[in-house]
Amino acid sequence: MKNAGEVSFWWRDDDIRAQKDTFKWKYIKYKFKTLYMMRLLAKYKISAIWAIVPKNYKDYGKIFTKNIFKYNHYAVVHGILHQNNATPPACSEFPETCDIEKSFEMIMQHYNYFKTIFKNRLLPVFVPPYNNMCQALKDKLINENIIISESNFYKEEHSPYNIDYDFVNWQVFKLKKENVILDELIQLLNSETKLIGLNAHHTIMKYKNFRFYDKLFKTISKCKNANWIIPFDTI
C-alpha cells in the first residue's frame, strides 16, 4: 500500500492501429504522432500500456512492435476490429447479443499471436473498445487469467486495472481544454484515490497538445510523492 499523501499514476494509450505504409499525409501524421508520444513518455521514464487493435497488425505492425521494445513499453489487446456492434446510442464491440464463443475464440487467437511477437512485453490484459463488454465474455476471459481493463467511470468500486481519467472530450473528438484537465485532475488528487489511471488517445490530438503532455509529465516528475507504475501484478 502507498503511504498517506503518495499517489501513483499509470498511462494507457488506446486505439493503436497498424496501417500500410503510404505517402498519404494522414498516415504520415499518424506515424509521427505515435513515435513522438513514445519518445515523450520515454523522456520521463514512463512505461506506458498501448492498447492495440489486432486488425491488420500481422501485416503492418512490425515497426510498432520494434518501438515497444525500444522505448520500454507494454502491449495489450484492444478488441478485434474496434467497431460498434451495439444498438445506438449504446457503444460496444461485444454487447449482450454478441456471439460469446466466437468472440472469445478470436480474442484468444489474437492474444496468443501477440504473445509470440511481444513476448514479455505483452500483458495478460484485454481492453474492450468503449470500455465495456458483456459480462459472460468478460467472465470467460477472466477464467483464462486475462485481466479486463475498462474504466472506473460510474462504478461503485475502484479497480486498480481500470483507467480513472480520459483526456478526450468525446463530444467534439478533441483533447479537453487544458484548464478543464487540470481542474479535473486536481479533483482526483483531492479524492482518496491513490492510484490513478490516465487514458490517452494520442492519434486524435493536435500537435500543440503534445506540449501540454510534456508540461504535465514535467510537473509530475518534480513531485517527490508521485510516481509511475504498471498496475498489473504479473510485472
N, C-alpha and C positions, 0 to 999 in steps of 0.2 A: 504493500500500500504506500501511497505517496504521503509525505509529511504535510502537515497543515500549511497552507499557503503556497504549496507547489502545484504546478499544472503541467500536464504532458499533452502534446499535440501529435496528431498523425495526419498524413496527407494522402488522399485518394483522388486520382485524376481519371475521369470516366470518358467513355466513348472513343477509345483509340481504335482506329480502323486502318487496315493495311490497304494501300492503293497502288495501282500500277504506276510506275514512273512515267511521267509525261512532262511536256514543257508548258502545260497549261498553268496560268497564273494561280488558279485555285489550289492546285496540287503543290506548287512551289511554296505558297504561303503556309499550307498545312504542314509540309515537311519542315520548314523553317521554324514555325511555332513550336512544334514538338521537340526539336533539338534544342531550341532556346530554353524551353521550360525545363528540360532535363539538366541543362548546364546551370541554370539559375538555382535549381534545387541542390545540385551538387556543390555549388559555390558556398552554400551554408551547411553542407554536410547533412542534408536531409535525404534519407532513403524513402522514396515515395512508392506508393502502390498504384500500378497502372491497370485499369480495368479495360481489357481488350476484347473487342467484338471479334469472334472467330472467323466470320465470313471473309474469304479471300486471304486469310493470313498465311496459309500454307504456300501460296503462290507469291505473295508480295510483302511478307513480313520480315525478311532476312535482316534488313538494316535496323529495324526497331529492336529485334532480338539482340543484335550486337550491342546496341546502346544501353539496353537493360543491364548487361554485364559491365559495360564500360563505366556507367555512372552509378553503379551500386544501387539499382532499384529492384523492385519486385513486380511480378506479373500475376494477374488473376483473370479468370474467365468472366466475360460480361455478356450474358445472354447467348443467343445463337445467331440471329440475324439482326437483333435490335430493332424489331418492328412491333407496332401496337396491334395486338390481336383482341383487344377488349372492345366492348361496345361503348362508344362515346357517351358521356365525357370521360369515362374511366380510361386509364392508360396502363397496360400490362402486356408484356410479351407472353406471359404464362397465366392467363386468367383461370377462373374456376372451370371454364369449359374446355381447357386445353387437353390434349392427349397426354396424360401423365407418363405412361410408359415410353412413348415415342420421344417426348421431350427429355425425359431422364436419360434415355439411351444416347441421344445426340449430345447432351451436355457432357456426359461422361466420356464420350468419344473425343470431344474437343479437349477436355481436361487431360486425358491421357496423352493426346498428341502434344499439348503444350508442355507436359511433363518431360517429354523426350527432348525438347529443344531448350526449355528454360532451366531444367534440372532443379537445383536447389534455389533458384530464383523464382520458381512458381510456388505460390502459397496455396494451401488446400482451402481455397475460398471461392465462392460464387457470388457475383454481384448481379442481381436481376435488374434489367432495364426498368427505369421508372421507380426503382427502389421498392418493388413489391412483386409477389408471385403467389400462386395458390398454395395453401398450406400442405396439401397432400404431396406435391412435388418437393416442397421445401423439406418435408419430413424424410422423403426418400434420399435426398442428398445428405441430410444430416446423418442418416443411418450409414452412409458411406464415409463418414468423418469429414464431410465437406462443411465448412463454416459458411453461413449465409451472412453477407454484409449488405445491409439496406441503409435505412436512416432511422434516427430516433425521433423524427418529427411525429407528433401526435401519439407517441407511445407512452404508456404509464411508467414502464420500467426502462431505465437506461442500459443499453448494451454497449460494451467497450468495442464491439465489432462493427457498430453502425456509425455512420457519419452524423455529426451534430449541426453542421453548418454548410450551406451551399452558397457560393459567391454569386450565382447567376440569378437575375430577375427573369423568370421564365415567361412572363407576360410579353416581354419585348426581346427575349433571347440575347441579352447583353449582360455584362458584368454590372452588378449593382453599383450605385454611386458610392464613392469612397467614404463619405461621411456616414452613409447608411451602414456600410460594412463595419466601420469602426464602432458605431453605436451598438450594433447587434453583437459584435464580438465582446464588447465590454459587458453587456448584459450576461453573456455566457460566462465570462470570467467572474462576475459577481455572484453567479449561482453556485451551487455546491458541486458542480461538475468539475472533477479534477483531471478528466481525460476527454479531450475534445478532438473529434474527427472533423477535418476540413475537406470539403469536396469541391474540386475544380473541374471545369470543362474548358481547358485552355484553348481548344481549337476554335471556339466561337468568340474568343477575345480579340480586342483591338490591340495593336502593338503598344499603345500607351498604357494598357492595363498591366503589362509586364513590369513597368516602373513601380506600380503600386505594390505588386507582389514583392519586388526587391526591397522596398521600404518596409513592408510588413515583416519579411524574414529578418531583415537587419535589426528591427526593433526587438523581435523575439529573441534574437541571438544575444542581445545585451542584457536580457533578464536572467539573473542568476537562478531564479526559482522556476524557470521554464525549460523544457527540453522536448526533443522529438523522438518518437518511438515507432516501432511496428507493433500493433496491439494484438498479435497472434502468438499464442503460446508455443507454436512449433518452431519459432525462430530462435 
